[in-house]
Amino acid sequence: MKKNKRIFIAFILLALIALVLWLTQSTTTFRRALSDFKLNDSANVTRIFMSDKNNNTVTLTRNSPGSWSVNEKYLAQKQNIDLLLKTMVELEVQQPVAHAAHDNIVKELAVNAVKVEIYQMVFRIDLFGFIRWFPHEKLTKVYYVGGATQNNLGSFMLMQDSSEPFIVFLPGFRGFVSPRYSPIEKYWRDYNVFRKTIPEIAAVKVEIPATPDYSYEVRNNGQNKFSLVSLTDKAEVANYDTLKLLNFLSGFRNLNYEALLNDMDKTRKDSILRSVPFIIITLTDTAGVSKTITTYHKQGPDGQTDPKGNPLPYDLDRLYASVNDGKDFTIIQYFTFDKVLRPKPFFIKDAGSAK
């Protein structure tokens, strides 16, 4: 009888211990879920959606390894995507928001936070990473990213369906991560205008409306043979400088605009677009796809003069440019584009030092 009693007591004790462990684990798991902002792996992220209360939204979609799109319309800037994914993996929770500041932070998040949805490729059956069957896309995390802490070394974040915000930071980074979660489309877009190597180029046409005789077309005839053709009379130029022409074509390897100006005042923008273009460049690749950039002079800053002290009519550092079939109005730098903004005399051997 005593033996049975001891067994019963031992059973009760084990049951109590198991119950305490289960409750502790459940509480810990629940607490962890409230601050589970960090990604274990970014390689399986398929989509990221971000939005704010100002109706700004952006969807970043992985098309292939290393290639992402913005709102399924534009190529994404790889550097910014990589930075966001790196941030999501390295996030660390510093502490919950202090009780005294809790209500104010929750209200602030409700008004100004960016909502973040992360979709990943997961498996319906995943046995220790060795057996993986039935892959599918799944919404794995939803949280809100708020502003910076008072010392600018952390950001406030809140998991969906939670009322407990946390201070989140990046180890080794003196700053806050909120700006990396931008729902603004133009922040994520690739600023590239041309990205073609010489073998990928079929022809480049350069039109200079103010001086039509300086307009020309460079044609890639294959086997490292090229031709320079005047656009006014269609005559082929025989005495061109081969090295200069090759340097010109190699300049299209990676040309990017500096900034988007689509939000410029419409009246001002229309006035610029109605003016006579400076140089129009159309590149046709070997697949037959053409891209055009139309450049316009930009008024120089006040006080800019030439070496003789005469006021300069145009900015010497930047141009306006219409790209992507006229859908985008941008600003470009001479420093970047000067190597392809060449008039025909530049290539002719006996033309002296014309631009």
N, C-alpha and C positions, 0 to 999 in steps of 0.2 A: 504493500500500500504506500509506504513511504517512498519507495522507488518510483512508483507511478506519479506521486506528487512532485518529486524532484524533476521528473521528465516534463511534467505539465508546466512547472515554473520556468524551466529552461526554455521551453517552447514559447511561452509568453514573452520572456526576455528577448529572445531572438526576433520575435515578431515586432516587439517595440523598437528594437535596434533597426530592423529593416524599414519600419515606418518612418523613423527619424531620418535615416539616410535618404529615403525616397523623397520626403518633404524637403530636406536640405538640397538635394539634387534638383528637384523641381523648382525650388525658389531660385537657385543659382542659374538654372537654365532660363527661367523667366527673366531674371535680371539681365542676363547676357543678351537675351533677345531685344531688350529695350535699348541696348547700345551696340547692336550688331551692324555697325556701319562698314566695317572693313571687309574687303573682298579677299578671299583666299587665293583666287587665281583670276587673272584678267584675260587669259588666253581663250576662255570659253564665253566671253561676253559677246553677244550678238547685236545688241541694241542698247542705246541709252537715250531716254527721253527726259527733257528738262523743260520746265515752264515756270512762269511767275505770274503775279497778280495783274501785270500790265499787258497780258495777252501775248507775251513773247513766248514762243515755243520753238524747240529745236529737237529733231530726231537724228541721232548719229547711228548709222547702220554699217556694220562690217560687211563688205562685199567679198573680200578675200583676205588672206593673211597680209597685213600691212596696208590694206586699202579700205578706206571708209568713205561714206557719202553723207552729205548734209541735206536733210529733208528730201532725200531721194532725187535731188536736183543738181547738186554740185559735188565736186570732189572735195574731200575734207583735207585740212592741213594736218599732215602727219605729226608734226611736232606738237601741236596742241592736243591731239588725240592721245599721243603717247604720254604727255604730261598728266592728262586727266586720269588715265588708267593707272599710271604710277601712283598718283595721289590716292586713288581708291584702294590700292593694295597696301599702302604704307600708313594709312590713317591709324591714329591711336586715340583712345579715349583718355582724357586727363582726369575728369571728375564730373559728377552730376552738377547741375547748376545749383548754387546755394539757395536754400529755402527762401531767404529774404528777397531774392531776385527772380524767383521762379515765375510768378504771375506776369511780371513785366516782360520776361524773355518769351514766354508762351504767346503773349499778345503780339509781340514784335514778330515772331515767327509766322503767326497767322496772317500778318499783313504783308511782310516783305520777303519771306523765305522763297527759295527756289525749290520746287518739287523735283525730285530725282527718281526715276524708275530705271532699274537695271534688269536687263533680260540676259539670260545665259542659256547655253546649250547643255542640257542635263540628260541623264539616262533614266528611264523608268526602272530598269534593273541594273544595279551597279554593285557588284560583289568585290569589295576591297580594291577597286580600280583594275582588276584583272579581267573580269567579265562585265562588259557593258553592252546592253541591248536597248533598242528602241529610243534613240535620241530624239529630243524635241526641245523647242524653245520654251523657256519658262520665266515668268516674272519672279525674280528672286529677292529683290530688295526695293523698298520704297521708303525714302526718307526726305526730310526737309533741311535745307542748308540756309542758315541765317547769316547774320553779320559777324563782325569781329568782336572779340572780347576787348575790355578796356585797354589792355596792354598790347593789343594787336598781335598776340602770339597764339591765338586760338580762334576757333569758330564755333558758333552754337549750332547744334544739329538735333533733330528730333525724328525718331522712327514713326512711321505711319501707325495710327491707332494707339499711340502712346501719349501720355501727358507729362513725361519726364524728359526734359531736354538735357543735353550733355555738352561739355566743352571738349572739342576735338582738336588735335594738333598733329603736325608732322614732325617726327623726331629729326633733329638736326636742321630744321628749317625755321628761320627767324621771320615769321610772318603768319598770315592767315590764308586759308585755302578757299574762302568764299568766291573770289574772282575766277577761280578755275572751273566753277560750276555756272557757266554763263548760258542763258537761254537765248542769247542774241545770235541770229543766224550768221551774220557777217564775221563774227569772231572765229567761227569754225571753218570758214571757206578757204580753200587753197587759192592763193593770190597769183597763181601762175597764169601767164599769157601764152608763152611758147615754151615747149620742152621737147625739142627735136634735135637729134644728132644729124650730121651731114648725110649719112646713108639713108636717113628717114625722110629727107627733104627732096621733093620733086621739083619745086620751083618757088621762088620768092619774087613777088612783084612789089616794087617801090614806086609810089606815085607822089609827086611833089607839085601840087596845084599851082603854086606861085611861080614856079619855073619848070614848065612841062618838059623842056629839053633835058632836064636833069633826071627825068623818070626813066626807069629801066626794069628789066626782069632778068633774074639769074636762073638758069635752068641746069638741073643736074642730069647729064646725059649718061651716067653710069661709067664704070671703070675709071673713076677719078677724072672724068672729062666734064667740063662745064662750058656754058656759053653765056655771054652777057649781051642782052638785046635791048636796044633803045625802044621805048614805047611810042615815041612820036612817029618814027618812020619804019619801025620793025626791023631796022638794020642791025646786024650782028657786029659787035665791037671786037676787033681782032687783037688790038694791042693793050689788053688789060693786064694788070698786075695780079698774077695767080695767087701769090701769098696774101695780098689784101682781100681777094675774093674769098679765099678759104677762111681767113679770120672772120670775115663778115658772116659766112654761113655757120661757123662754129659758135657765133654769138647767140644763136637761137637755142643753145643747149638748155638754158634755164633762165628765163626772163619773167620777172614778177612785178606786178604793180605795187605801189607803196601803200595805198589806202583806197577804200571804196568811198565814193562821194555821191551815192544814190540819194542821200537825204539832203543834198544841197537845194537851196531855194530854187523852185522850178523856173521862175523868170530868168534868174541868173544863168542856170544851166542851159536853158533853151537858147539864150543869147550866145553862149559859147559854142553850142552845137550848130548854130546857124552861120557862124563865122567860117572863113576859108580855112580848111585844115592845113596843118603844117606838113606832115608826112603821113601817108597811108601805106601800111605794109600788109600784104596778103601772103600768107605762107600756105602752100599746098603740099601735103605729105604724099608719100608713095602709095597710100591707100585711097588717094583722091579726095581727102577731107581738107577743106580750106578754113583758115582762121584769119580774121582781119582785125587790125588795130588802127584806129584813126586818131591821130594826135593833134592837139591844138595848143597854140602858145598860151602861156599863163602870164598875166600881168605881173611885172616885177615888183618887189617890195619898195616902199618909199625910200629914197636915198640911194638906191643902187645905181652906180655909174660905171662907165668904162674907164680905162687908164687915163684918158684925157679929161675926165670929169663930166662927161656928157651923160645925161640920164639915159638909162637903158629901157627900151619899150617892153622887153620881155624878161621873165624870170630866167636866169641862167642855170638854175639848178633843177627845175621841175617843169613838167608839161601836164596838161590834161589829156586824157585818153578815153575813147569809147571802145569797149571790148565786148566779147561774147555776143556778137551779132547785135550790138547796140543796146543790149539789156543792162549793161553796167557802165557807169561813169566813174572814172578812177583818176588818180594822180600817179604819175610815174617820175622816176629820177633820170636825169641825163646820165648820171654816173653809171646806171644800170643799162640803159638803152642806147647810149651814144654809139656803141660799136655796130649797131644795125641801122642807125639813122644816117646813112651815107648817100650822098648824091652821086650820080653817074661819073662825074669827073674825078671823083676820089680814086676810082679804080684804073683810070687810063694813065698809062706810063708817062706820057708827055704832057700831062695836064698840070704839072707842077704840084703844088701843095694844096689844091682845092680840097676843102674840108675833109 
